[in-house]
């Protein structure tokens, strides 16, 4: 996937984080897992990269 497509996906996840910041970590993890399950186009490498970015963004936003 091209870098600009990845960045667009990252921005969408950031918006998701903002909208769901009241969820517990476990509830949020379930949401993210559901997104990954529903979208089979994510490669394993992309999922790994997104999980790291999502965790960092959520941690920064929740603080």
MOPAC internal coordinates of N, CA, C and O (Angstrom, degrees):
PM7 1SCF
backbone

  N    0.0000 0     0.00 0     0.00 0    0    0    0
  C    1.4566 1     0.00 0     0.00 0    1    0    0
  C    1.5223 1   108.38 1     0.00 0    2    1    0
  O    1.2310 1   121.01 1   -38.17 1    3    2    1
  N    1.2933 1   115.67 1   141.83 1    3    2    1
  C    1.4497 1   120.19 1  -178.83 1    5    3    2
  C    1.5286 1   110.67 1   -71.50 1    6    5    3
  O    1.2310 1   121.71 1   -25.79 1    7    6    5
  N    1.3068 1   114.33 1   154.21 1    7    6    5
  C    1.4618 1   120.58 1  -176.39 1    9    7    6
  C    1.5258 1   111.93 1   -59.91 1   10    9    7
  O    1.2310 1   119.90 1   140.29 1   11   10    9
  N    1.3283 1   117.80 1   -39.71 1   11   10    9
  C    1.4706 1   119.10 1  -178.77 1   13   11   10
  C    1.5279 1   111.28 1   -68.03 1   14   13   11
  O    1.2310 1   119.74 1   147.67 1   15   14   13
  N    1.3346 1   118.11 1   -32.33 1   15   14   13
  C    1.4607 1   120.93 1   175.10 1   17   15   14
  C    1.5255 1   110.18 1   -67.44 1   18   17   15
  O    1.2310 1   120.90 1   138.52 1   19   18   17
  N    1.3196 1   115.88 1   -41.48 1   19   18   17
  C    1.4634 1   119.99 1   177.76 1   21   19   18
  C    1.5195 1   109.93 1   -60.72 1   22   21   19
  O    1.2310 1   120.39 1   137.07 1   23   22   21
  N    1.3136 1   116.86 1   -42.93 1   23   22   21
  C    1.4654 1   121.07 1  -179.28 1   25   23   22
  C    1.5288 1   110.73 1   -63.15 1   26   25   23
  O    1.2310 1   119.87 1   140.99 1   27   26   25
  N    1.3097 1   117.85 1   -39.01 1   27   26   25
  C    1.4723 1   121.28 1   177.15 1   29   27   26
  C    1.5252 1   110.77 1   -63.16 1   30   29   27
  O    1.2310 1   120.62 1   138.16 1   31   30   29
  N    1.3282 1   116.41 1   -41.84 1   31   30   29
  C    1.4686 1   120.61 1   177.43 1   33   31   30
  C    1.5114 1   110.27 1   -64.19 1   34   33   31
  O    1.2310 1   120.27 1   138.36 1   35   34   33
  N    1.3292 1   117.08 1   -41.64 1   35   34   33
  C    1.4613 1   121.80 1   178.33 1   37   35   34
  C    1.5262 1   111.05 1   -60.66 1   38   37   35
  O    1.2310 1   120.31 1   139.49 1   39   38   37
  N    1.3226 1   117.02 1   -40.51 1   39   38   37
  C    1.4657 1   121.57 1   178.57 1   41   39   38
  C    1.5265 1   110.32 1   -65.00 1   42   41   39
  O    1.2310 1   120.51 1   139.61 1   43   42   41
  N    1.3196 1   116.63 1   -40.39 1   43   42   41
  C    1.4662 1   119.73 1   177.20 1   45   43   42
  C    1.5321 1   111.31 1   -62.72 1   46   45   43
  O    1.2310 1   120.72 1   139.20 1   47   46   45
  N    1.3179 1   116.23 1   -40.80 1   47   46   45
  C    1.4610 1   119.34 1   176.73 1   49   47   46
  C    1.5229 1   111.10 1   -65.64 1   50   49   47
  O    1.2310 1   119.84 1   143.75 1   51   50   49
  N    1.3204 1   117.92 1   -36.25 1   51   50   49
  C    1.4604 1   120.62 1   177.32 1   53   51   50
  C    1.5314 1   109.38 1   -61.87 1   54   53   51
  O    1.2310 1   120.12 1   136.99 1   55   54   53
  N    1.3184 1   117.38 1   -43.01 1   55   54   53
  C    1.4686 1   121.09 1   177.34 1   57   55   54
  C    1.5234 1   110.49 1   -62.59 1   58   57   55
  O    1.2310 1   120.45 1   140.46 1   59   58   57
  N    1.3254 1   116.74 1   -39.54 1   59   58   57
  C    1.4664 1   120.87 1   176.85 1   61   59   58
  C    1.5276 1   110.32 1   -62.10 1   62   61   59
  O    1.2310 1   120.55 1   137.05 1   63   62   61
  N    1.3051 1   116.55 1   -42.95 1   63   62   61
  C    1.4679 1   121.05 1   179.14 1   65   63   62
  C    1.5320 1   109.90 1   -60.74 1   66   65   63
  O    1.2310 1   120.46 1   134.72 1   67   66   65
  N    1.3230 1   116.72 1   -45.28 1   67   66   65
  C    1.4631 1   120.42 1   179.17 1   69   67   66
  C    1.5243 1   111.63 1   -59.69 1   70   69   67
  O    1.2310 1   120.48 1   139.35 1   71   70   69
  N    1.3138 1   116.69 1   -40.65 1   71   70   69
  C    1.4682 1   121.81 1  -176.83 1   73   71   70
  C    1.5292 1   112.59 1   -76.10 1   74   73   71
  O    1.2310 1   120.12 1   161.06 1   75   74   73
  N    1.3124 1   117.38 1   -18.94 1   75   74   73
  C    1.4692 1   120.41 1  -174.53 1   77   75   74
  C    1.5296 1   112.10 1  -121.26 1   78   77   75
  O    1.2310 1   120.03 1  -158.08 1   79   78   77
  N    1.3182 1   117.55 1    21.92 1   79   78   77
  C    1.4707 1   119.16 1  -175.15 1   81   79   78
  C    1.5214 1   113.57 1   -65.15 1   82   81   79
  O    1.2310 1   119.92 1   164.30 1   83   82   81
  N    1.3413 1   117.75 1   -15.70 1   83   82   81
  C    1.4647 1   120.29 1   178.33 1   85   83   82
  C    1.5241 1   112.53 1   -80.67 1   86   85   83
  O    1.2310 1   120.25 1   169.92 1   87   86   85
  N    1.3282 1   117.13 1   -10.08 1   87   86   85
  C    1.4613 1   120.79 1   179.09 1   89   87   86
  C    1.5244 1   110.55 1   -73.44 1   90   89   87
  O    1.2310 1   121.39 1   -28.00 1   91   90   89
  N    1.3240 1   114.95 1   152.00 1   91   90   89
  C    1.4593 1   119.04 1   172.79 1   93   91   90
  C    1.5234 1   107.98 1   -70.82 1   94   93   91
  O    1.2310 1   120.66 1   -13.34 1   95   94   93
  N    1.3200 1   116.34 1   166.66 1   95   94   93
  C    1.4649 1   120.25 1   178.42 1   97   95   94
  C    1.5298 1   110.74 1   -58.79 1   98   97   95
  O    1.2310 1   120.81 1   138.60 1   99   98   97
  N    1.3320 1   116.05 1   -41.40 1   99   98   97
  C    1.4627 1   119.92 1  -179.20 1  101   99   98
  C    1.5317 1   111.20 1   -65.53 1  102  101   99
  O    1.2310 1   120.06 1   137.37 1  103  102  101
  N    1.3182 1   117.48 1   -42.63 1  103  102  101
  C    1.4630 1   120.99 1   178.40 1  105  103  102
  C    1.5326 1   110.32 1   -63.78 1  106  105  103
  O    1.2310 1   120.68 1   137.64 1  107  106  105
  N    1.3269 1   116.31 1   -42.36 1  107  106  105
  C    1.4568 1   119.69 1   179.68 1  109  107  106
  C    1.5257 1   110.73 1   -65.30 1  110  109  107
  O    1.2310 1   120.55 1   139.70 1  111  110  109
  N    1.3138 1   116.55 1   -40.30 1  111  110  109
  C    1.4599 1   120.81 1   178.06 1  113  111  110
  C    1.5276 1   110.42 1   -59.96 1  114  113  111
  O    1.2310 1   120.55 1   140.65 1  115  114  113
  N    1.3241 1   116.56 1   -39.35 1  115  114  113
  C    1.4672 1   120.40 1   177.72 1  117  115  114
  C    1.5274 1   111.14 1   -63.71 1  118  117  115
  O    1.2310 1   120.23 1   141.29 1  119  118  117
  N    1.3180 1   117.16 1   -38.71 1  119  118  117
  C    1.4683 1   121.35 1   177.66 1  121  119  118
  C    1.5291 1   109.98 1   -63.35 1  122  121  119
  O    1.2310 1   120.61 1   132.03 1  123  122  121
  N    1.3153 1   116.43 1   -47.97 1  123  122  121
  C    1.4680 1   120.73 1  -179.38 1  125  123  122
  C    1.5245 1   110.39 1   -62.36 1  126  125  123
  O    1.2310 1   120.28 1   136.97 1  127  126  125
  N    1.3180 1   117.07 1   -43.03 1  127  126  125
  C    1.4659 1   120.45 1   178.41 1  129  127  126
  C    1.5299 1   110.89 1   -61.19 1  130  129  127
  O    1.2310 1   120.46 1   142.08 1  131  130  129
  N    1.3239 1   116.73 1   -37.92 1  131  130  129
  C    1.4620 1   120.32 1   178.19 1  133  131  130
  C    1.5292 1   110.86 1   -65.54 1  134  133  131
  O    1.2310 1   120.52 1   139.32 1  135  134  133
  N    1.3305 1   116.61 1   -40.68 1  135  134  133
  C    1.4717 1   120.61 1   177.33 1  137  135  134
  C    1.5189 1   109.73 1   -60.41 1  138  137  135
  O    1.2310 1   120.32 1   133.49 1  139  138  137
  N    1.3231 1   117.00 1   -46.51 1  139  138  137
  C    1.4622 1   120.55 1   179.28 1  141  139  138
  C    1.5330 1   111.20 1   -63.41 1  142  141  139
  O    1.2310 1   120.65 1   140.05 1  143  142  141
  N    1.3205 1   116.36 1   -39.95 1  143  142  141
  C    1.4667 1   120.92 1  -179.07 1  145  143  142
  C    1.5318 1   110.77 1   -64.78 1  146  145  143
  O    1.2310 1   120.59 1   139.73 1  147  146  145
  N    1.3208 1   116.47 1   -40.27 1  147  146  145
  C    1.4611 1   120.99 1  -177.66 1  149  147  146
  C    1.5274 1   112.71 1   -75.74 1  150  149  147
  O    1.2310 1   120.13 1   156.31 1  151  150  149
  N    1.3210 1   117.35 1   -23.69 1  151  150  149
  C    1.4557 1   120.74 1  -177.62 1  153  151  150
  C    1.5257 1   109.14 1  -114.44 1  154  153  151
  O    1.2310 1   121.09 1   -86.37 1  155  154  153
  N    1.3018 1   115.53 1    93.63 1  155  154  153
  C    1.4676 1   121.63 1  -176.44 1  157  155  154
  C    1.5288 1   113.51 1   -74.87 1  158  157  155
  O    1.2310 1   120.13 1   176.52 1  159  158  157
  N    1.3333 1   117.36 1    -3.48 1  159  158  157
  C    1.4646 1   119.64 1  -177.30 1  161  159  158
  C    1.5316 1   113.18 1   -79.02 1  162  161  159
  O    1.2310 1   120.36 1   169.90 1  163  162  161
  N    1.3326 1   116.92 1   -10.10 1  163  162  161
  C    1.4597 1   119.68 1   177.18 1  165  163  162
  C    1.5239 1   109.20 1   -74.33 1  166  165  163
  O    1.2310 1   120.53 1   -52.66 1  167  166  165
  N    1.3111 1   116.59 1   127.34 1  167  166  165
  C    1.4618 1   120.10 1   174.94 1  169  167  166
  C    1.5287 1   108.60 1   -78.48 1  170  169  167
  O    1.2310 1   120.63 1   -15.68 1  171  170  169
  N    1.3203 1   116.40 1   164.32 1  171  170  169
  C    1.4660 1   120.74 1   178.54 1  173  171  170
  C    1.5296 1   110.37 1   -59.47 1  174  173  171
  O    1.2310 1   120.84 1   139.06 1  175  174  173
  N    1.3275 1   115.99 1   -40.94 1  175  174  173
  C    1.4673 1   120.93 1   179.22 1  177  175  174
  C    1.5334 1   110.84 1   -63.31 1  178  177  175
  O    1.2310 1   120.74 1   137.32 1  179  178  177
  N    1.3317 1   116.19 1   -42.68 1  179  178  177
  C    1.4580 1   120.06 1  -179.77 1  181  179  178
  C    1.5275 1   110.80 1   -66.77 1  182  181  179
  O    1.2310 1   120.37 1   139.13 1  183  182  181
  N    1.3393 1   116.89 1   -40.87 1  183  182  181
  C    1.4666 1   119.98 1   178.12 1  185  183  182
  C    1.5228 1   110.22 1   -59.76 1  186  185  183
  O    1.2310 1   120.98 1   135.40 1  187  186  185
  N    1.3269 1   115.74 1   -44.60 1  187  186  185
  C    1.4582 1   120.56 1  -179.52 1  189  187  186
  C    1.5297 1   110.52 1   -60.24 1  190  189  187
  O    1.2310 1   121.17 1   134.07 1  191  190  189
  N    1.3102 1   115.37 1   -45.93 1  191  190  189
  C    1.4727 1   120.63 1   179.60 1  193  191  190
  C    1.5250 1   111.09 1   -64.21 1  194  193  191
  O    1.2310 1   120.64 1   137.62 1  195  194  193
  N    1.3337 1   116.37 1   -42.38 1  195  194  193
  C    1.4653 1   120.51 1   179.44 1  197  195  194
  C    1.5264 1   111.64 1   -65.51 1  198  197  195
  O    1.2310 1   120.30 1   138.54 1  199  198  197
  N    1.3265 1   117.03 1   -41.46 1  199  198  197
  C    1.4644 1   120.37 1  -179.99 1  201  199  198
  C    1.5257 1   110.12 1   -59.00 1  202  201  199
  O    1.2310 1   120.50 1   137.09 1  203  202  201
  N    1.3146 1   116.65 1   -42.91 1  203  202  201
  C    1.4699 1   120.42 1   178.67 1  205  203  202
  C    1.5234 1   110.35 1   -63.91 1  206  205  203
  O    1.2310 1   120.34 1   132.54 1  207  206  205
  N    1.3299 1   116.95 1   -47.46 1  207  206  205
  C    1.4690 1   120.86 1   179.63 1  209  207  206
  C    1.5214 1   111.66 1   -63.84 1  210  209  207
  O    1.2310 1   120.39 1   137.81 1  211  210  209
  N    1.3305 1   116.86 1   -42.19 1  211  210  209
  C    1.4702 1   120.85 1  -179.53 1  213  211  210
  C    1.5169 1   110.21 1   -62.90 1  214  213  211
  O    1.2310 1   120.35 1   135.54 1  215  214  213
  N    1.3218 1   116.94 1   -44.46 1  215  214  213
  C    1.4680 1   120.66 1   179.86 1  217  215  214
  C    1.5314 1   110.88 1   -60.56 1  218  217  215
  O    1.2310 1   120.71 1   136.90 1  219  218  217
  N    1.3232 1   116.24 1   -43.10 1  219  218  217
  C    1.4750 1   120.00 1   179.30 1  221  219  218
  C    1.5207 1   110.87 1   -65.46 1  222  221  219
  O    1.2310 1   120.24 1   136.17 1  223  222  221
  N    1.3346 1   117.14 1   -43.83 1  223  222  221
  C    1.4704 1   120.39 1  -179.11 1  225  223  222
  C    1.5181 1   110.61 1   -65.09 1  226  225  223
  O    1.2310 1   119.88 1   136.58 1  227  226  225
  N    1.3239 1   117.83 1   -43.42 1  227  226  225
  C    1.4687 1   121.30 1  -179.09 1  229  227  226
  C    1.5216 1   110.14 1   -64.55 1  230  229  227
  O    1.2310 1   120.67 1   136.69 1  231  230  229
  N    1.3108 1   116.33 1   -43.31 1  231  230  229
  C    1.4698 1   120.07 1   179.95 1  233  231  230
  C    1.5196 1   110.19 1   -60.79 1  234  233  231
  O    1.2310 1   120.24 1   135.29 1  235  234  233
  N    1.3313 1   117.14 1   -44.71 1  235  234  233
  C    1.4670 1   121.31 1   179.76 1  237  235  234
  C    1.5221 1   111.76 1   -65.43 1  238  237  235
  O    1.2310 1   120.02 1   141.24 1  239  238  237
  N    1.3173 1   117.57 1   -38.76 1  239  238  237
  C    1.4578 1   121.14 1  -177.33 1  241  239  238
  C    1.5200 1   112.31 1   -74.08 1  242  241  239
  O    1.2310 1   120.42 1   143.39 1  243  242  241
  N    1.3223 1   116.80 1   -36.61 1  243  242  241
  C    1.4601 1   121.20 1  -177.87 1  245  243  242
  C    1.5326 1   111.38 1   -71.70 1  246  245  243
  O    1.2310 1   120.09 1   150.84 1  247  246  245
  N    1.3284 1   117.43 1   -29.16 1  247  246  245
  C    1.4762 1   121.11 1  -179.24 1  249  247  246
  C    1.4758 1   112.80 1   -60.43 1  250  249  247
  O    1.2310 1   120.10 1   180.00 1  251  250  249

